[in-house]
Amino acid sequence: MQPLHAQNTDVSPPETIQEAVEHLFRLIPNKEIAIIRRTSEEEFATNAIATLGVYMREEWKLYSTESELGLFFMRNDIVSPDEMSEIILICLWRRINGRDLQIDRLILDRMRFWDSVRSQN
């Protein structure tokens, strides 16, 4: 997947994961969509973190408290912009493949993971 650049700087950054997924879906050419359909969820998220992930972090400032989407993640104990990007990419893969996004489950799984890490320290 080629690096993306903002095509329309007048577009407001997405405020929800659903809005982020739809925004990215509209950016990806049909040819790329067909390729994504043939990859696994994990493979797509891993490979796209260097392209779409960077795009999201830079354009939407996920690391900033000025980002509604970033704040949503931070309120749910997800503070790493890489992790935020990964969750959005997983949801994008699911959207492309006609699957339920299961956003609440993704967030809960991450929260449980970090709780277990903290309890081991």
C-alpha positions in Angstrom: 0.0 0.0 0.0 1.4 3.4 -1.0 1.7 6.2 1.5 -1.3 8.5 1.6 -1.4 12.2 1.8 -4.4 14.3 2.7 -6.5 14.7 -0.4 -8.8 17.4 1.0 -7.4 19.4 3.9 -10.9 21.0 4.5 -12.2 17.7 5.8 -12.4 17.6 9.6 -10.6 14.8 11.4 -12.9 11.9 12.3 -14.3 11.9 15.8 -15.2 8.3 16.1 -13.7 5.0 15.0 -16.6 4.5 12.5 -15.9 7.9 10.9 -12.2 7.0 10.7 -13.0 3.7 9.0 -15.3 5.4 6.4 -12.7 8.1 5.8 -10.0 5.5 5.1 -12.3 3.3 3.0 -13.0 6.2 0.7 -9.2 6.9 0.3 -8.3 3.4 -0.8 -8.5 2.6 -4.5 -10.7 -0.4 -5.6 -7.6 -2.2 -6.7 -6.1 -2.0 -3.2 -9.5 -3.1 -1.7 -9.3 -6.3 -3.7 -5.8 -7.0 -2.4 -6.8 -6.3 1.2 -9.7 -8.7 0.9 -7.1 -11.5 0.2 -5.1 -10.8 3.3 -5.7 -11.7 6.9 -6.8 -9.2 9.5 -3.4 -9.4 11.3 -1.4 -9.2 8.1 -3.2 -6.1 6.9 -2.9 -4.3 10.3 0.8 -5.2 10.5 1.6 -4.1 7.0 -0.6 -1.0 6.9 0.7 0.5 10.1 3.6 2.0 8.1 1.3 3.7 5.6 -2.2 4.2 6.7 -1.1 4.2 10.4 1.3 7.0 9.8 -1.3 8.9 7.8 -3.8 8.7 10.7 -1.3 9.6 13.4 0.0 12.6 11.4 -3.2 13.9 9.8 -5.5 13.3 12.7 -3.0 13.9 15.6 -4.2 10.8 17.5 -1.5 11.6 20.1 -3.1 14.9 21.0 -5.8 15.9 23.4 -7.1 18.2 20.6 -8.2 15.1 18.7 -11.7 13.8 19.7 -10.7 10.4 18.4 -7.5 10.4 20.4 -9.4 11.5 23.5 -11.8 8.6 23.0 -8.9 6.1 23.0 -7.2 7.8 26.0 -10.4 7.7 28.0 -10.3 3.9 27.4 -6.7 3.5 28.5 -5.3 3.3 25.0 -2.6 5.9 24.9 -0.2 4.7 22.2 -0.9 6.2 18.8 0.4 3.0 17.2 -2.2 1.0 19.2 -4.9 3.5 18.3 -4.0 3.1 14.6 -3.9 -0.7 14.8 -7.5 -0.8 16.2 -8.7 1.5 13.4 -6.9 -0.7 10.8 -8.5 -3.8 12.2 -11.9 -2.2 12.0 -11.1 -1.1 8.4 -10.2 -4.6 7.4 -13.4 -5.8 9.0 -15.4 -3.1 7.1 -13.8 -4.1 3.8 -14.6 -7.8 4.5 -18.2 -7.2 5.5 -17.6 -8.2 9.1 -18.9 -6.6 12.3 -16.4 -4.1 13.6 -16.8 -5.2 17.2 -15.3 -2.0 18.5 -16.3 -2.5 22.1 -14.7 -5.9 22.1 -11.4 -4.6 20.6 -11.3 -1.9 23.2 -12.1 -4.3 26.1 -9.5 -6.8 24.9 -6.8 -4.1 24.9 -7.9 -2.8 28.3 -7.7 -6.4 29.7 -4.3 -6.9 28.2 -2.9 -3.7 29.8 -4.6 -4.6 33.1 -2.8 -8.0 33.1 0.5 -6.3 32.2 0.2 -3.8 35.0 -0.8 -6.6 37.5 2.4 -8.5 36.7 4.6 -5.5 37.7 
